[in-house]
Amino acid sequence: MKFKKKNVVAIILGGGQGSRLFPLTETRSKPAVPIGGKYRLVDIPISNCINSDIFKIFVLTQFNSASLNAHIKNTFNFSIFSQSFVDILAAEQTPDNPTWFQGTADAVRQCMSHFQKHEFDHALILSGDQLYQMDFNEMLEAHIAADAAISIATLPVNAKDAPEFGILKTNHENCVEAFIEKPDASLLPEWESEVSEQMQEKGKKYLASMGIYIFNKQLLEDLMSDTETKDFGKEIIPQAVGKHKILSYQYEGYWTDIGNIESFFEANIGLTADIPEFNLFDNENKIFTRPRLLPPSKFRNSIINQSLISEGCIINAKEIISSVIGIRSRIGTGTVLQNCYVMGNDFYQDLDEMNHESTINKIHIGIGDNCFISNALIDKNVRIGNNVHISGGKHLDNFTNELYSIKDGIVVIKKGAILSDNFRIE
């Protein structure tokens, strides 16, 4: 049975305040956080939708949404003759909803009137802070073929990772019979499900919810009428088990939740691998983002090894190893970067401006000369002076001030921060 693509709407949940990604979310919403040097987090679920021929897309957000609005407005413009769109729905006070979004389900509930203005049979609900490539057509077809009311994308995980997820137990028809949120390790033997032979060999016998759902329209409307339920994972899904037919759609590809600094950093550095698990070079699964009219990157006397360099960079660095360098980055002579994500800059400084700054001893935007930086995440528009030494690692305690934060050994230089000559973190 085939579904009508025009009858699917995608709802991307932008998340709350994004405190686990602080300080990257200090001035921007979580979906607007730059990833991979030239993309934003929100580009991932939107691109998965476009690659699956789903063109009616809503993004729900409520915190620091200005840069997200600008990015989506400048990026996802479809033909004026089509009905395709990517719309931002920010939390708004109305006579019926005087409060902020109280959870994932409450966000969908408060925006239902906007969804109902469009024709759709199925709602595809996605998270805005995950890295993966999935063909939603296959999941939708499985949902319809099973005559399911709800489908949940699930990922086989091992016993070590299972306590971090909502775990589902399925029957021989891949229908969900039970659900438990973040189970204790002692309970896991009772929560094994049928998985492929390949997953069994890896010890991945437990099905974790990926936070990707399909709801039939009528059921979603009925569930949203209960104003007491606030969250899909904690309330809607557990309460629906046993009452509605819920299909587990097993996904065995690369997927990671990048909701905290450590997982975000690892996901970005992972892109530099010889054969990365997340493939930016896939012709069939392009990641769409804002088209920028930037010049090619320029290098002088630099050794670049296993790194991604975005467009528009001016690099005089001595060495860049296992790092991601974002758009318009400027890196000075003699500088060494190891295991770093440099987000880049929003604009260039012209020579007159740089010469003027030199006369008043002001540090230029970018990274100066003869620096050594490792295990660091450098946000946009940062000014780093000469001879700066930053050695991130597990030897550092968690810490935060107005210039930088340290989380799990990763040094995060805040957006727009200025680090003076000879500044040190080690």
MOLIN-V763466 format. One record per pair of residues at least 4 apart in sequence whose C-alpha atoms are under 8 Angstrom apart, sorted by the first residue. I is the first residue (numbers start at 1). J is the second residue. D is the distance in whole Angstrom. If there is no record, write none. Layout:
I&J&D  I&J&D
This chain:
1&141&7  1&144&7  1&145&6  2&141&6  3&7&8  3&140&8  3&141&7  3&144&8  4&8&7  5&53&7  5&54&6  6&54&7  6&55&8  6&56&8  6&119&8  6&120&7  7&119&6  7&120&4  7&121&5  7&122&7  8&54&7  8&56&7  8&120&5  8&121&6  8&122&5  8&123&6  8&124&7  9&54&7  9&55&8  9&56&5  9&57&6  9&58&8  9&115&8  9&120&6  9&122&7  9&123&5  9&124&6  10&49&7  10&54&7  10&56&6  10&57&5  10&58&6  10&123&6  10&124&5  10&125&6  10&126&7  11&57&6  11&58&5  11&59&6  11&60&7  11&123&7  11&124&6  11&125&5  11&126&6  12&45&7  12&57&7  12&58&6  12&59&5  12&60&6  12&125&6  12&126&5  12&127&6  12&128&6  13&59&6  13&60&5  13&61&7  13&104&7  13&107&8  13&125&7  13&126&6  13&127&5  13&128&6  14&29&8  14&30&7  14&31&6  14&59&6  14&60&5  14&61&5  14&62&8  14&127&7  14&128&5  14&129&8  15&30&7  15&31&8  15&60&8  15&61&6  15&104&8  15&127&8  15&128&7  15&129&8  16&30&8  16&61&7  16&62&7  16&63&7  16&103&8  17&25&7  17&29&7  17&30&8  17&62&8  17&63&6  18&22&7  18&25&6  18&29&7  18&30&6  18&259&8  19&23&8  19&25&7  20&259&6  20&260&5  20&261&7  21&25&6  21&30&8  21&259&6  21&260&5  21&261&5  22&26&6  22&261&8  23&405&7  23&412&8  23&414&6  24&28&7  24&30&8  24&33&7  24&379&7  24&414&7  24&415&8  25&29&6  25&30&6  25&33&7  27&64&6  28&32&6  28&33&7  28&63&7  28&64&5  28&65&6  28&66&8  28&67&6  28&68&7  29&33&7  29&61&8  29&62&8  29&63&6  29&64&5  29&65&5  29&67&8  29&68&7  30&41&7  30&128&8  30&129&7  31&40&7  31&41&5  31&42&5  31&68&7  31&128&6  31&129&6  32&40&5  32&41&6  32&42&6  32&65&8  32&67&7  32&68&5  32&71&8  33&40&5  33&41&6  34&38&7  34&39&6  34&40&4  34&41&6  34&343&7  35&39&5  35&40&5  35&41&6  35&268&7  35&343&8  36&268&6  36&271&7  36&324&7  36&326&7  37&308&8  37&309&7  37&310&6  37&324&6  37&325&6  37&326&4  37&327&6  37&341&8  37&342&7  37&343&6  37&344&7  38&289&8  38&310&7  38&326&6  38&327&6  38&343&8  39&43&7  39&289&6  39&290&8  40&44&8  40&289&7  41&128&7  41&129&6  41&130&8  41&131&8  42&46&6  42&128&6  42&129&7  43&47&6  43&287&7  43&288&6  43&289&6  44&48&6  44&128&8  44&130&8  44&131&7  44&132&7  44&133&8  44&287&7  44&288&8  45&49&6  45&126&7  45&127&7  45&128&7  45&130&8  46&50&6  46&57&7  46&288&8  47&51&6  47&285&8  47&286&7  47&287&5  47&288&6  48&52&6  48&133&6  48&134&6  48&135&7  48&136&7  48&285&7  48&287&8  49&53&6  49&54&5  49&55&7  49&57&8  49&136&7  50&54&5  50&55&6  51&135&7  51&284&8  51&285&6  51&286&7  52&135&6  52&136&6  52&137&6  55&83&8  55&84&5  55&85&6  55&86&8  56&83&8  56&84&5  56&85&5  56&86&6  57&84&8  57&85&6  57&86&5  57&87&6  58&86&6  58&87&5  58&88&6  58&89&7  59&86&7  59&87&6  59&88&5  59&89&6  60&88&6  60&89&5  60&90&6  60&91&8  60&107&7  61&65&7  61&88&7  61&89&6  61&90&5  61&91&6  62&90&5  62&91&5  62&100&8  62&101&8  65&69&6  65&90&8  66&70&6  67&71&6  68&72&6  69&73&6  69&88&7  70&74&6  71&75&6  71&290&7  72&76&6  72&86&7  73&77&7  74&290&6  75&289&6  75&290&4  75&291&7  76&85&8  76&86&7  76&289&8  76&290&8  77&85&7  78&82&7  78&84&6  78&85&7  79&84&8  89&111&7  91&100&6  91&101&6  91&107&8  91&110&8  92&97&8  92&98&8  92&99&8  92&100&7  93&97&6  93&98&5  93&99&6  93&100&7  94&98&5  97&110&7  101&106&6  101&107&5  101&110&8  102&106&6  102&107&7  102&230&6  103&107&6  103&230&5  103&231&5  104&108&7  104&230&6  104&231&5  104&232&6  105&109&6  105&224&7  105&229&7  105&230&5  105&231&5  105&232&5  105&236&8  106&110&6  106&224&8  106&227&8  106&229&7  106&230&5  106&231&7  107&111&6  108&112&6  108&224&8  109&224&5  109&225&8  111&115&7  112&116&6  112&221&8  113&117&7  114&118&8  120&217&7  121&216&6  121&217&5  122&214&7  122&215&6  122&216&5  122&217&5  123&214&6  123&215&5  123&216&6  123&217&6  123&220&8  124&212&7  124&213&6  124&214&5  124&215&7  125&211&8  125&212&6  125&213&5  125&214&6  125&215&8  126&211&7  126&212&5  126&213&7  127&211&6  127&212&7  129&257&6  129&258&6  129&259&6  130&255&7  130&256&6  130&257&5  130&258&6  130&259&8  131&254&8  131&255&6  131&256&5  131&257&7  131&258&7  131&267&8  131&278&8  132&253&8  132&254&6  132&255&5  132&256&7  132&278&7  133&253&8  133&254&7  133&255&8  133&278&8  133&285&7  135&139&7  136&140&6  137&141&6  138&142&6  139&143&6  139&153&8  139&249&6  140&144&6  140&214&8  141&145&6  142&146&6  142&249&8  143&147&6  143&148&5  143&149&8  143&150&8  143&151&6  143&214&8  143&247&7  144&148&6  146&247&7  147&245&8  148&244&8  148&245&5  148&246&6  148&247&6  149&215&6  149&216&6  149&219&7  149&244&6  149&245&5  149&246&6  149&247&8  150&213&7  150&214&5  150&215&5  150&216&7  150&244&7  150&245&7  150&246&5  150&247&6  151&213&6  151&214&5  151&215&7  151&246&5  151&247&5  151&248&6  151&249&7  152&209&7  152&210&8  152&211&7  152&212&6  152&213&5  152&214&7  152&246&7  152&247&6  152&248&5  152&249&6  153&209&6  153&210&6  153&211&7  153&212&5  153&213&6  153&248&6  153&249&5  153&250&6  153&251&7  154&207&6  154&208&5  154&209&5  154&210&5  154&248&6  154&249&6  154&250&5  154&251&6  155&207&5  155&208&5  155&209&7  155&210&6  155&250&6  155&251&5  155&252&6  156&195&7  156&199&7  156&204&5  156&205&6  156&206&5  156&207&5  156&208&6  156&250&7  156&251&8  156&252&7  157&161&6  157&162&6  157&203&8  157&204&4  157&205&6  157&206&5  157&207&6  157&208&7  158&162&6  158&202&8  158&203&5  158&204&4  158&205&6  158&206&6  159&163&7  159&185&7  159&188&7  159&203&8  159&204&7  159&205&8  159&206&7  161&165&7  162&166&8  162&167&7  162&182&7  162&183&7  162&185&8  162&188&8  162&206&7  162&208&7  163&182&5  163&183&5  163&184&6  163&185&6  164&182&5  164&183&8  165&181&6  165&182&5  165&183&8  165&208&6  165&209&7  166&179&7  166&180&6  166&181&4  166&182&5  166&183&8  166&208&6  166&209&6  166&233&7  167&179&6  167&180&5  167&181&6  167&182&7  167&183&7  167&191&7  167&206&7  167&207&6  167&208&5  167&209&6  168&176&6  168&177&8  168&178&6  168&179&5  168&180&7  168&191&7  168&193&8  168&206&7  168&207&5  168&208&6  168&209&7  169&176&6  169&177&6  169&178&5  169&179&6  169&191&6  169&192&7  169&193&6  169&206&8  169&207&7  170&174&5  170&175&5  170&176&4  170&177&5  170&178&7  170&193&6  170&194&7  170&248&7  171&175&6  171&176&7  171&177&7  171&193&7  171&194&8  172&194&7  174&194&8  174&247&6  174&248&5  174&249&7  175&245&7  175&246&6  175&247&5  175&248&6  176&241&7  176&245&8  176&246&5  176&247&6  176&248&6  177&241&6  177&242&7  178&238&8  178&241&6  178&242&8  179&237&8  179&238&6  179&241&7  180&238&8  181&233&8  181&234&7  183&187&6  183&188&7  184&188&7  187&191&7  188&192&7  191&206&7  192&205&5  192&206&5  192&207&8  193&205&6  193&206&6  193&207&7  194&205&7  195&199&6  195&200&6  195&204&8  195&205&6  196&200&6  197&201&6  198&202&7  199&203&6  199&204&5  199&205&7  200&204&6  200&205&6  207&250&8  211&233&7  215&219&7  215&220&6  216&220&6  217&221&6  218&222&6  219&223&6  220&224&6  221&225&6  222&226&8  223&236&8  229&235&6  229&236&7  230&235&7  230&236&8  231&235&6  231&236&6  232&236&5  232&237&6  233&237&6  233&238&7  234&238&7  235&239&6  236&240&6  237&241&6  239&243&8  240&244&6  241&245&8  241&246&7  254&277&6  254&278&6  256&263&8  256&267&8  257&263&7  258&263&5  258&264&5  258&267&7  259&263&7  259&264&7  260&264&6  261&265&6  261&407&7  261&410&8  262&266&6  262&407&7  262&408&7  262&410&7  263&267&6  264&268&6  265&269&6  265&341&7  265&377&7  266&270&6  267&271&7  268&272&8  268&324&7  268&341&7  269&273&8  269&322&7  269&323&6  269&324&7  269&339&7  269&340&7  269&341&7  270&276&6  270&277&8  271&276&5  271&277&8  271&278&7  271&279&8  271&308&8  272&276&7  272&306&6  272&307&5  272&308&6  272&322&6  272&323&7  272&324&7  273&306&7  273&322&8  274&306&7  275&279&8  280&286&7  280&287&7  281&286&7  282&286&6  294&311&6  294&312&5  295&311&7  295&312&5  296&311&5  296&312&5  296&313&7  297&309&8  297&310&7  297&311&5  297&312&5  297&313&4  297&314&6  297&315&8  298&312&8  298&313&6  298&314&5  298&315&6  299&314&6  299&315&5  299&316&6  300&315&6  300&316&5  300&317&8  301&316&6  301&317&7  301&318&7  302&315&7  302&316&6  302&317&5  302&318&5  302&319&6  302&320&8  303&317&8  303&318&6  303&319&5  303&320&6  304&319&6  304&320&5  304&321&6  305&319&8  305&320&6  305&321&5  305&322&6  306&321&6  306&322&5  306&323&7  307&320&7  307&321&6  307&322&5  307&323&5  307&324&6  307&325&8  308&323&6  308&324&5  308&325&6  309&313&8  309&324&6  309&325&5  309&326&7  309&327&8  310&324&8  310&325&6  310&326&5  310&327&5  310&328&8  311&326&8  311&327&5  311&328&7  312&327&6  312&328&5  312&329&7  313&326&8  313&327&6  313&328&4  313&329&5  313&330&6  314&328&7  314&329&6  314&330&5  314&331&7  315&329&7  315&330&6  315&331&5  315&332&7  315&333&8  316&331&6  316&332&5  316&333&5  316&334&7  316&335&8  317&331&6  317&332&5  317&333&5  317&334&5  317&335&5  317&336&6  317&369&8  318&333&6  318&334&5  318&335&5  318&336&6  319&334&8  319&335&7  319&336&5  319&337&6  320&336&6  320&337&5  320&338&6  321&337&6  321&338&5  321&339&6  322&338&6  322&339&5  322&340&7  323&337&7  323&338&6  323&339&5  323&340&5  323&341&6  323&342&8  324&340&6  324&341&5  324&342&6  324&343&8  325&329&7  325&341&6  325&342&5  325&343&6  325&344&7  326&341&8  326&342&6  326&343&4  326&344&4  326&345&7  327&343&7  327&344&5  327&345&6  327&346&8  328&344&6  328&345&5  328&346&7  328&347&7  328&348&7  329&342&8  329&343&8  329&344&4  329&345&6  329&366&6  330&344&8  330&365&7  330&366&5  330&367&6  331&335&7  331&366&6  331&367&5  331&368&6  331&369&7  332&367&6  332&368&5  332&369&4  332&370&7  333&368&7  333&369&5  333&370&6  334&369&6  334&370&4  334&371&7  335&368&7  335&369&6  335&370&4  335&371&4  335&372&6  336&370&7  336&371&6  336&372&5  336&373&6  337&372&6  337&373&5  337&374&6  338&373&6  338&374&5  338&375&7  339&374&6  339&375&5  339&376&7  340&373&7  340&374&6  340&375&5  340&376&5  340&377&6  340&378&8  341&376&7  341&377&5  341&378&6  342&377&6  342&378&5  342&379&7  342&380&8  343&377&8  343&378&6  343&379&5  343&380&5  344&366&8  344&378&8  344&379&7  344&380&5  344&381&7  345&365&8  345&366&8  345&380&5  345&381&5  345&382&8  346&380&7  346&381&7  349&353&6  349&354&6  349&365&7  350&354&6  351&355&6  352&356&6  353&357&6  354&358&6  354&364&6  355&359&7  356&360&7  357&361&6  357&362&5  357&363&7  357&364&7  358&362&6  358&363&7  363&383&6  363&384&7  363&385&6  363&418&8  363&420&7  364&368&8  364&383&6  364&384&8  364&385&8  365&381&6  365&382&6  365&383&4  365&384&7  366&381&7  366&382&6  366&383&5  366&384&6  367&371&8  367&382&8  367&383&6  367&384&5  367&385&6  367&386&8  368&384&6  368&385&5  368&386&5  368&387&7  368&388&8  369&385&7  369&386&5  369&387&6  370&386&6  370&387&5  370&388&7  371&386&6  371&387&5  371&388&5  371&389&6  372&387&7  372&388&6  372&389&5  372&390&6  372&391&8  373&388&8  373&389&6  373&390&5  373&391&6  373&392&8  374&390&6  374&391&5  374&392&6  375&391&7  375&392&5  375&393&6  375&409&8  375&410&6  375&411&7  376&390&8  376&391&8  376&392&6  376&410&6  376&411&5  376&412&6  376&413&8  377&410&7  377&411&6  377&412&5  377&413&6  378&382&7  378&412&6  378&413&5  378&414&7  378&415&8  379&412&7  379&413&6  379&414&6  379&415&5  379&416&7  380&414&8  380&415&5  380&416&6  381&415&6  381&416&5  381&417&8  382&413&8  382&414&7  382&415&6  382&416&4  382&417&5  382&418&6  383&416&7  383&417&6  383&418&5  383&419&6  384&388&7  384&418&6  384&419&5  384&420&6  384&421&7  385&418&8  385&419&6  385&420&5  385&421&4  385&422&7  385&423&8  386&420&8  386&421&5  386&422&6  387&421&6  387&422&5  387&423&7  388&419&8  388&420&8  388&421&6  388&422&5  388&423&5  388&424&6  389&422&7  389&423&6  389&424&5  389&425&6  389&426&7  390&411&8  390&424&6  390&425&5  390&426&6  391&425&6  391&426&5  392&396&7  392&409&6  392&410&5  392&411&6  392&425&7  392&426&7  393&408&8  393&409&4  393&410&6  394&408&6  394&409&4  394&410&8  395&409&7  396&406&7  396&408&8  396&409&5  396&426&7  397&406&7  397&407&8  397&408&8  397&409&7  398&405&7  398&406&5  398&407&5  398&408&7  398&409&7  399&405&5  399&406&5  399&407&7  400&404&6  400&405&4  400&406&6  401&405&6  402&414&8  402&417&8  403&413&6  403&414&6  403&417&5  403&418&7  403&419&8  404&411&7  404&412&5  404&413&4  404&414&5  404&417&8  405&411&6  405&412&5  405&413&7  405&414&7  406&410&5  406&411&5  406&412&6  407&411&7  407&412&8  413&417&7  419&423&6
